[in-house]
């Protein structure tokens, strides 16, 4: 069975290790001057006005029949034991184990007719995150490492087009990677999955990955001061360096390096910088942290809200909790895992995120999208689980100009296939781009200067406010 990297993590990598991997290249490129390719990108801003996006990606594939598209009239071997409950939107029901989300259905939209004829993990992860097919669409366990010829993750495209000056353009919590099926820890070295990086857009558009505990001081070790160097000592060092460099004649290369160093200093948390708590949850109110949940998923969503508030245009939260049935890949013990772990975490943390964004007045400018690579099979298997199912799944969207209280599309009586308004995952991507102000037909270019549209899908206009 294909397993994804979730749960507990081993020791965090050091600076040299970090610089050998994609995140190090992403950081180095983020700190360096904007590449000629990025600088040449046309504006292309149209459509919505969302400033940022939080992608809640439920790796493994959440079961539509047990979350947002229950079929109480279906046979027992399909409907399962869960009951639907009413939401605060008349006529809309979701699972009984999502009561907090049921109470705020007027703030989000559900698309119950997402469909694609592929039920393999890695090809569908690549497809739902990049909008393109892999060369091996039928290989369920394709764990080849990311390549510079890959198509870019949607977050990498947003980073490429938006180009923030003082914060990363794309943060992953954690990186998209394969984990050990026996220990739940990162493989050594880590094995990132294709579809989670910048691909042909280059290292500058790779995500800055936070693989440690979200919000903890050591979660981004390559952006913390060295051991034994206090903030005051660091400030003294910078003052001394300024004196030494004051006698040097100015040069373009020096100016570029100084700008790179300025950004690095800002992100390390040096005194006097404006972003010195960017990756920390230390000053978050205890009641808010409790509302999100003390588990990794809750802290990831809380940090995602904080990052977008600071100006990061794209944060991807890859669900990574170790559960009794390997996260959302519920081939066995589906209902036990859902009732005791998965659904309570999703209900608590996702509702907290939407509620927090609304309370802070930033929901309208922050797009929230919750999805997986596919749904799960209508028929319950012999292990009391559900298997992979690409032909039908549900996606949730909130904020960022999305109409709340909407249910778009419907599935048939067993949630096997769309019954009306069938939607391909690329249409979800096109809608996301539109909400963020980008024309889905906007062109970007690979390293050979070949043009590609950022999306091949169609905007779902009925979801837009």
N, C-alpha and C positions, 0 to 999 in steps of 0.2 A: 504493500500500500504506500502510496506517495505521502510523505509527511513533510510538513512545513515548519520552518523555524519559529517556535513559539516558546513561551515559558521562561524558565530561569536562564541566566546568562553566566558565562564564565568570566574570567578576569578581563578587564578592559584592556585594549591594546595601548601600547605606548605611542609616542610621537612618531618614531621611525616606522613602526608597523602601520600606523595610520596613513603615513605618506606613501606607503607602498600600494595602498588600496584606493578605490575610487573616491571615497570621501576625502582622502587627503588631497587628491587631485582636484576635487571640487572646491575644497577650501583654498588651495593654492591659486586656483583660477579665479575664485571669488575675490580673493585679496588682490590679485593682479589686475592690470588695466583690462578693460573690456576688449575681447578679441575683435578682429576686423569683421569676422562673419556675423557676430552679434550686433556690432555697430551698424552693419549694413541692413539689418532687418527693418522692413518697412513698418509703419505704425500699425495699420490694420485694426484699430480700435473701433468697434461698432457694438450695437446691441446693448446688453445689460450694463449695470454699474457696480457689480460686486468688486470689491477690492482684493478679496482673498478667497481661498477655498480650503476646506478641511475635508479630505477624503478619508472616510472610515471604511477600510477595506477588510472584509471578513474572510480571511484566507481559509480555503477549504470548501466553501460553498454553503451558505445558510439555507435551510429547508423552507421553501415558501409556504408549504402546507402547515408548518408549525410556528410561523412567525406572523406574516402579514396577509396571508391568503388562505385561510382555513376553509375546509369543505365539510361542514358538519353533516351533510346529507350523503356523503360518499360512503362506500362500504368500509367496514372497520379496518380491513387490511390496508386501507389507503388513508383514512382520516386520522388515525391515531387517537390517543386518549385525551388530547388537549381540547378545551372548549373555547369558542370565540366569545369575546365580551364587546359590549358597545363602547364606542369612543365618544368624544364630545362632538363629533360630527354625525348628525343623524344618518343612519343607513350604512355607516362604515364600522366594520368590526375587525378586531385583530386578536391575537392570542391572549388568553387569560393571564399568562405569565409576563405580560408587558403592560401592567396597569398604569405606570407613569407615562409611558408613551401614548396609551389610550386616552389619557386625560388631556393631551395636547395635540390631538390629531389635526386641529385647525391650524397648526403652525407648519405642517409638512405635507408633502404630496407623495402618493404611492403610485408607482408604475408597476402594474401586476402582469404585464405582458412582454417582459424582456425575453428574447428568444434568439438562440443561435444553435445551429446543428452540430455542435461539438461538445463532448462531455469529458474532455481530458484536461487535467489540471494545468500543466505548464503552457500548452498552447492557448488555453483560455485566459490564463493570467496575463500572458503577453498580449493577447487580443484586447482584453477589456482595459488594459492600461496604456496601450499604444495605438489601438485602432487598426492594427495590421496583423496579418497572419505570419506565423513562423514557417520556416522551411519544412518542419516536421510536424504538421498539424495533428497527426494521429499518435504521436509518441507522448504517453501520459507522464513519463518520468524523465523528460529531457532537462537535464541539469547542467548543460553546457554553460560556461560563464558568460556574462555580458560581453558584447563585442561592440567595437566602434562602428560597425556596419548596421547595428540594430536600429530600429525605429525608437524614438525617444518616448519615455514615460510622459503622460499628460502634464505632470508637475515640472518636468524638464522643459517642455514647450512653454509653459507659463513663465518659468524662470527666464527663458531665452527672450521672450517677448516683453516682459515687464521690467526686467533688469533693475531691481532695487539697488540703491547705492550703499547703504550701511548695514544691511542684513542679508542673510542668505536668501536666494530666490526659491529654494526648494529644500524642505527638511523632511526626512523620513524617520518615523518612530516605530520600530527600528528599520534597518535596511530590509529590503525584500530578499530573503535568503532561505536556503534549505537548512533545516536543523537535524541534529541526530535523533533518530527514532527511539533510541534507548535511554539517552540521558536528558534530552530536552534542551541541551546546551548547544551553543554555536559549534560547528565543526572547526577544527584548527588545521589549515586556515579556513576562514569562513567561505561559504559557497553561495555568493549572490545569484539570484535568478535573473534571467533575461527579462527585460520589460520594466525593470525598476530603476534604470539609469538614463543618462543623457544620450546614449547611442551616438548617432552621427553628428549630433549637435556639439559633442566634445565634452571634456571633463568639466568645463565651466558650468555645465548644466546638470551634472550629477548631483544627487541629493547630498546634503550634509546629514549624515546618519547618526542618530543617537541610539546606540545599542546598549548603553548602561541603563540604570534605573532612571526613569524620566523625572526631571526636576531636581535630582540630587547633584551635589557639587562635583562628583566624579563622573557624571554621565557623559561629559564631553571633555575627556582628559587632555586632549590636544589644545583646548582653549582655556586651560587653567594655569595659574602661575606655577613655576617649578617649585618643588619642595624646598623649604628654607628661604624662599624669597617672599617677604611680606609685601603688602600693597605699598607701604611707605618706602621700602627699599626699592621696589620696582619704580616708583615715582622718582626717587633719587637717581636711579640709573638713567631714566629718560632725560632728566635734567642735565646730567653730565654729558650724555650723548648729544644733546642739543648744543651745548657749549662747544664740543669738539667739532660738530658739523657746521657751526656758524662761520668758520673760517674757510670752508670749502667753496669754490666757485660753483654757481648753479649749473646744472646740466639736466637735459630731459630725462636721462636714465635715472638720475638722482631723484628727481621730482616724482617719477613713477614709483620708485622704490619707497620713497617717503609716504606716498599715498597708500601703498600696500601695507606698510608698517602701521600707519594710522588706523587702518581697519583692523589689523590684528590686535593692536593695543585695545581698541574699543571692545572687541569680543572677548578678550581675556579678563575683563572686569577690572581694569586699572582705575585708580581714583580719578574722578572728574569726567569719566566717560558716561554717555547717556544710555548705553545698552549693557551695562555691567551686570545686570540680573536677567538677561534675556533667557537663559536656559534654566533658571532656578525657580522653584515654587516656594521658596522659604518664606516669602512675605505674603503669600496667599492667605486669606482668612481661613481659620480652622474649619468653620462651618461650611465654607465653599468646598474645601478639600474633602470634607466628609460627604458632602452631597455627591461629588463625582465618584467617590470610592477610593479606598487606599490601595487597591490592586493596580497592577501595571496599566491595564486598559483605561481605568478611570484617570490615573495620573497623566497618561499620554494625551487624552482628550483635553484635560485641563491645561497641559503645557501647549497643546496645539492652539487653544484659544488665546493663550498668552502670546505665542509667536505671531499669530496673524494680527493681533492687536498692535504688535510692535512693527508691523509692516511686512512680514514674510508673506508673499503672495500664495504659496502653496505648501500645505503640510499634509503628508500622507501617513495615517495611522494604520499600521499593519497589525491586525489583531494577533496577539502572540501569547495568549495565556495557555499554559499546559493544563489540559482537562482530562477527564476519564476516557474521552474518546478522541483524543488528538485534535483539539480545537473544533472548528466547524466541519471537519472532514468526518462526519458522523456515520460511518459504515456500521458501527456497532454501538449499542447503548445510547441511541439517539435521544430518547425521551428523558432518560436519567440525566445525561449531560446537559440537555437543554433546561430542564426544570431546576436542577440544583446549581448549575454554574453559568452556562452561556447566556440564557435569557435574563436572569437577574442582573448580570454584569451589563449587558446591552441596554436593558431598560433603565437601570440606574444612571449609567454614564452618558448615554446618548441623550436622554431627556435632560440631564444636568447641563450638557453642552448647549442645547437649544435654549433652555431656560436662562442660562448664564448670559449667553449672547443677547437675548432679548432684554434682560435686566440691565445690561450695560449699554443698550442702544446700538449694538453693532450687528444684529441679526440680518438686517436688510443689506448690509454690505459684506456679509460673510456667507458664502455658499457652503452648505453642508451636504455631502452625498454619502450614503451608506449602501454598500453593495458588496458582492462577492464575485468570484469568477463565473459562477453558474448557480443553479438551484440544486435540488436533490430529488431523487426519484419518487414518484407518487406511491409506488408499492413498497411496503415495509419488508425488508429482507429477513432471512433466517436469524441474523444476529441482532434483530430488533433495531436495525438501523436503516438509513436511506443511502442510496448510492448516488453517483454523479448524475447530473441531469442538466444538460445545456438548453433544451427546448423551452423551458419556462422558469422564470425567476422573478423576484420583486426587487425593485430599487427604491430607496427613500431619498427624497431631496427636500431641503429646507433652506429658508433664508435666501439671500442673494437674488431677490427678484422672483422667487418661485411662489406660486399661489398656494397658500395653505388650504387644507381641507379637501384637496382634490384627489380623486382616484382615477388614474388614466389607464385605459385598457382593462381587459378582463381575461381570465383563463377559463378553460372548459371545466366540466364538473369534477374532474380529478386533478386540476392544476397541472395537467400534462403538457398542454399546448395553449397558445393564445387563442381566445375566442373572438376577441375584437381588438383592433388597434395594435397589431403586433409591432414591437419595437426591437431593433437590434442594439447591442451594446454601443455601437458607434453613434447611435442617435442620442444616447445618454451623454457621450463625450461631446457631441456637437452642441447639446443644450448647455453643458457646463461651460464650454468656451464662450458661447453666446452670453450667458449670465455674467461672465467675467469681462465682457466687453470686446471679445475677439470674434471676427468673422470666421466661421469654420472653414471657409475657402481661402483664408489667409495662407500665403505661401511661405514655407521655410525651405532652406536648401541644405543638402548634405555636403560632405567634404569634397565631392566632385562637382559641386555647384548645380546639382540636379534639383529641380523644384518639386515639392510635395505640399499638398494642402494639409493643414493641421488636423483636419478631420474629414472622413469620407461619409459621415452621417448627415442626418437632417435634424434641425432644431424641432423639438416637440413644443410647438407654439402654445398649446393649450395648458402647459404647465407654467407659463409666464404670467406674472402679475400685470 
